[in-house]
């Protein structure tokens, strides 16, 4: 099952990558730059035989993205700075593409090194009281350590069964009163630690390092020469490609406006494609054919993607709302709700004006 899921991911990622990088600019006439097959020589040639035979080339589905380099004596320090950004970007992009080819989630901008430590570094037992959620996340009731810490879903289920909490309260406590991670995120972090470095997906710090390298390459390539213009075109394609590989809403990490716009536009298109694919899956997954689980899974994926688009649209498309009238408190569904009449668009910074109830 895991191999089938990875194969599906690889096919989707390959389509996205090919669409973004299939026709990168050519800066040296007949010599292709940009997309080259990993394992080939500097000019795309097959490696020569060494020793007893020919070293096998990398699979054709593991591409590499190459920028344009210049003579070190041309441009001085600016060229050296540009080359440093290009090398850093190429190394991190190689890991992204290798992870895609292996069927892995290539990037997780929301997961940092601290999240990895919370998922894999067991704290001392004496650090927590036995009644705390963090203790229960790492240790059984008899004090024995767990092989892996409980995820948010598993911890919420335990709170429901053992403590008799409702599922809503249990999920809230697991998410906000412990360091438990969602199941998908914890599994991704564990798989990432066990993946060889050339194929290891990028966490938050590495994702921002890649964006910073692409930003730096753009800023040190003013576009005065053919090679510099080619580098900028490649950087735009790469920014758009990164936006097309993220299923979770991610704010554009680039400082350069052109790169941020390319990322955001492709990211929004990708999220909309997820919604359309989920709707098609809903329509084709009849209860008599594949069962209700497939239909509910497709609907949940569509709703999740719609929520991601809402996050993507709200910061940029709509100004921050401003509350100008008195709140009205009412009971809806057994809960106290606060309603504010007269919402309208205001200044960029939210200002809330509460008046005393008469």
C-alpha positions in Angstrom: 0.0 0.0 0.0 2.8 2.5 0.9 4.6 1.7 -2.4 1.4 2.4 -4.3 0.8 5.7 -2.5 4.4 6.8 -3.2 4.0 5.9 -6.9 1.0 8.1 -7.1 2.7 11.0 -5.5 5.7 10.5 -7.8 3.4 10.6 -10.9 1.7 13.8 -9.7 4.9 15.6 -8.8 6.5 14.5 -12.1 3.7 16.1 -14.1 4.0 19.4 -12.1 7.8 19.4 -12.5 7.7 18.7 -16.2 5.1 21.4 -16.8 7.3 24.0 -15.0 10.8 23.0 -16.1 10.3 21.2 -19.4 11.5 24.0 -21.6 13.9 26.1 -19.5 15.9 28.8 -21.4 19.0 27.9 -23.3 22.0 30.2 -22.7 24.7 28.6 -24.8 23.3 27.8 -28.2 23.2 24.0 -28.6 24.3 23.3 -25.1 21.1 22.8 -23.0 21.1 24.2 -19.5 18.5 24.0 -16.8 16.9 20.6 -16.7 19.5 17.8 -16.9 19.3 14.2 -15.8 21.0 13.5 -12.5 24.1 11.3 -12.9 25.1 12.7 -16.3 28.2 14.7 -17.0 28.7 18.4 -17.1 27.4 18.6 -20.7 24.7 15.9 -20.4 27.0 13.2 -21.6 27.0 9.7 -20.1 29.8 9.0 -17.6 32.8 7.1 -18.9 33.6 3.6 -18.0 35.7 3.2 -14.8 37.5 0.1 -13.7 35.5 -3.0 -14.5 32.6 -1.4 -16.2 30.3 1.6 -16.8 28.7 3.2 -13.8 25.0 3.2 -14.2 23.3 6.5 -14.7 20.5 7.8 -12.4 16.9 7.0 -13.4 15.4 9.3 -16.1 12.7 10.4 -13.7 15.2 12.2 -11.4 15.9 15.5 -13.1 18.3 18.3 -12.0 17.9 22.0 -12.5 21.0 23.9 -13.6 21.6 27.6 -13.6 24.1 29.5 -15.8 27.6 30.1 -14.4 30.1 32.7 -15.5 33.9 32.9 -15.6 35.2 33.7 -12.1 37.2 36.7 -13.3 34.2 38.3 -14.9 32.3 40.6 -12.5 34.5 40.0 -9.4 32.7 39.8 -6.0 29.2 40.1 -7.5 29.8 37.0 -9.7 31.2 35.1 -6.7 28.1 36.0 -4.6 25.9 35.0 -7.4 27.6 31.6 -7.8 27.3 30.9 -4.1 23.5 31.5 -4.3 23.2 29.3 -7.4 25.2 26.4 -5.9 23.0 26.5 -2.7 19.9 26.6 -4.7 20.9 23.8 -7.0 21.8 21.5 -4.0 18.5 22.1 -2.3 16.5 21.8 -5.5 18.2 18.5 -6.2 16.9 17.2 -2.9 13.4 18.5 -3.7 13.3 16.7 -7.1 14.9 13.5 -5.7 12.2 13.4 -3.0 9.5 13.9 -5.6 10.9 11.1 -7.7 10.9 8.8 -4.6 7.2 9.6 -4.0 7.9 11.6 -0.8 6.3 14.9 0.2 9.2 17.2 -0.9 8.8 20.1 1.5 7.0 20.9 4.8 7.4 24.6 5.5 5.5 24.4 8.7 7.7 21.8 10.4 11.0 23.0 11.9 13.8 21.4 13.8 12.0 21.8 17.0 9.0 19.8 15.7 11.4 17.1 14.7 12.9 17.0 18.2 9.4 16.8 19.7 8.6 13.8 17.5 11.8 11.9 17.9 13.7 12.9 21.1 12.3 11.3 24.2 12.5 13.6 27.3 13.5 12.2 30.7 10.6 10.6 32.5 11.2 12.7 35.7 10.6 15.9 33.7 6.8 15.5 33.7 4.2 14.5 36.2 2.3 11.3 35.3 -0.9 13.2 34.9 0.3 15.6 32.2 -0.4 15.0 28.6 3.2 15.2 27.6 4.0 12.3 30.0 1.1 10.3 28.5 2.4 11.1 25.0 5.8 9.4 25.7 5.0 6.8 28.4 2.5 4.1 29.1 0.5 4.0 32.3 3.0 1.6 33.8 5.9 4.0 33.1 7.4 2.1 30.1 8.5 4.3 27.2 6.7 4.1 23.9 8.5 3.2 20.7 7.0 6.4 19.2 5.1 9.2 20.9 1.4 9.4 20.5 0.1 11.6 17.8 -2.7 14.2 18.3 -5.2 11.7 17.0 -4.0 8.9 19.2 -3.8 11.1 22.3 -7.3 12.4 21.7 -8.6 8.9 21.4 -7.0 8.0 24.7 -8.5 11.0 26.4 -11.9 10.0 25.1 -11.6 6.4 26.2 -9.8 6.7 29.5 -10.9 10.2 30.7 -14.4 10.2 29.2 -13.9 13.5 27.4 -15.9 14.4 24.3 -14.0 14.0 21.0 -14.1 17.8 20.5 -12.6 18.6 23.9 -10.1 15.7 23.5 -8.9 17.0 20.2 -8.6 20.5 21.5 -6.5 19.4 24.5 -4.2 17.2 22.4 -3.6 20.1 20.0 -3.1 22.9 22.5 -2.0 21.3 25.7 0.7 19.0 24.5 3.5 18.8 21.9 1.7 16.0 20.0 1.9 16.3 16.2 -0.7 15.3 13.6 -0.2 11.7 12.4 0.8 12.8 8.9 3.4 15.3 10.1 5.0 12.9 12.7 5.2 10.2 10.1 6.8 12.6 7.6 9.4 13.7 10.2 10.3 10.2 11.0 10.6 9.2 7.4 12.7 12.3 6.7 15.2 11.4 9.4 15.5 7.9 7.9 15.9 9.1 4.3 19.4 9.5 2.8 20.5 13.1 2.5 20.4 13.3 -1.3 16.7 12.5 -1.2 15.8 14.1 2.1 12.8 16.4 1.9 13.2 20.0 3.1 11.9 21.2 6.5 11.1 24.8 7.3 14.7 26.1 7.7 15.8 24.4 4.5 12.8 25.6 2.6 13.5 29.2 3.6 17.2 28.7 2.8 16.2 27.6 -0.7 14.0 30.6 -1.1 16.8 32.9 0.1 19.2 31.4 -2.4 16.8 32.0 -5.2 16.2 35.5 -4.0 19.9 36.1 -3.8 20.5 34.7 -7.3 17.8 37.0 -8.7 19.2 40.1 -7.0 22.8 39.4 -8.1 21.8 38.8 -11.7 20.6 42.2 -12.9 19.7 40.8 -16.3 22.2 42.8 -18.3 23.5 39.7 -20.2 21.9 36.7 -21.9 23.1 34.4 -19.1 21.7 36.6 -16.4 18.4 36.8 -18.1 18.3 33.1 -18.4 19.0 32.7 -14.7 16.1 35.0 -13.9 13.8 33.0 -16.1 14.9 29.8 -14.4 14.3 31.4 -11.0 10.8 32.3 -12.0 10.1 28.8 -13.2 11.5 27.3 -10.0 9.4 29.7 -7.8 6.3 28.6 -9.7 7.2 24.9 -9.4 7.6 25.2 -5.6 4.2 26.7 -5.4 2.8 23.8 -7.4 4.3 21.2 -5.0 2.7 22.4 -1.8 -0.7 21.0 -0.8 -0.9 23.2 2.3 -1.3 26.9 2.1 2.1 28.6 2.4 2.8 32.3 2.2 5.2 33.2 -0.5 8.7 32.9 1.1 10.4 35.2 -1.5 11.5 38.8 -0.9 11.6 39.6 -4.6 8.1 40.6 -5.8 8.2 38.8 -9.1 9.2 35.5 -7.5 6.6 35.9 -4.8 3.9 36.5 -7.4 4.9 33.5 -9.5 4.9 31.3 -6.4 1.5 32.6 -5.2 -0.2 32.3 -8.5 0.9 28.7 -9.2 0.1 27.8 -5.6 -3.4 29.0 -5.9 -3.9 27.2 -9.2 -2.6 24.0 -7.6 -5.0 24.2 -4.7 -7.9 24.8 -7.1 -6.8 21.7 -9.0 -6.9 19.7 -5.8 -10.5 20.8 -5.3 -11.5 19.8 -8.9 -9.8 16.4 -8.5 -11.6 15.8 -5.3 -15.0 16.7 -6.8 -14.3 14.3 -9.7 -13.4 11.6 -7.1 -16.6 12.3 -5.2 -18.7 11.9 -8.4 -17.0 8.7 -9.5 -16.8 7.0 -6.1 -20.4 5.6 -5.8 -21.3 3.8 -2.6 -22.0 0.6 -4.5 -18.7 0.7 -6.3 -16.1 1.8 -3.8 -17.9 2.2 -0.6 -18.7 5.2 1.6 -15.2 5.6 2.9 -13.9 6.6 -0.5 -16.6 9.2 -0.9 -16.0 10.7 2.5 -12.3 10.8 1.9 -12.7 12.6 -1.4 -15.1 15.1 0.3 -12.8 15.7 3.2 -9.9 16.3 0.8 -12.1 18.8 -1.1 -13.1 20.6 2.1 -9.5 20.8 3.2 -8.4 22.3 -0.1 -11.2 24.8 0.1 -10.0 25.8 3.5 -6.5 26.2 2.2 -7.7 28.4 -0.6 -9.6 30.5 2.0 -6.3 31.0 3.8 -4.5 31.8 0.6 -7.0 34.4 -0.5 -7.9 36.2 2.8 -4.5 37.9 3.6 -4.0 39.3 0.0 -7.5 39.7 -1.5 -9.3 41.3 1.4 -8.2 44.1 3.7 -8.2 43.4 7.4 -11.7 43.9 8.8 -12.4 46.6 11.4 -15.0 46.3 14.1 -16.8 49.6 14.7 -20.1 48.7 16.5 -21.0 47.1 19.7 -21.0 43.3 20.0 -24.2 41.4 20.4 -24.0 38.2 22.5 -26.4 35.4 21.8 -26.8 31.7 22.5 -26.5 29.6 19.3 -26.3 25.8 19.5 -25.9 25.8 23.2 -22.8 28.1 23.1 -22.3 31.8 23.7 -21.5 33.5 20.4 -20.5 37.1 19.8 -21.8 38.9 16.7 -20.7 42.3 15.5 -22.9 44.2 13.1 -21.5 46.6 10.5 -18.3 44.8 9.4 -16.6 46.8 6.7 -13.2 47.2 5.2 -10.9 49.5 7.1 -7.2 50.2 7.7 -4.5 47.6 7.1 -4.2 47.1 10.9 -7.1 45.6 12.7 -8.8 48.0 15.2 -11.5 46.8 17.5 -13.8 49.3 19.2 -15.9 47.8 22.0 -18.5 49.9 23.6 -20.1 49.2 27.0 -23.4 47.4 27.0 -26.2 49.7 28.1 
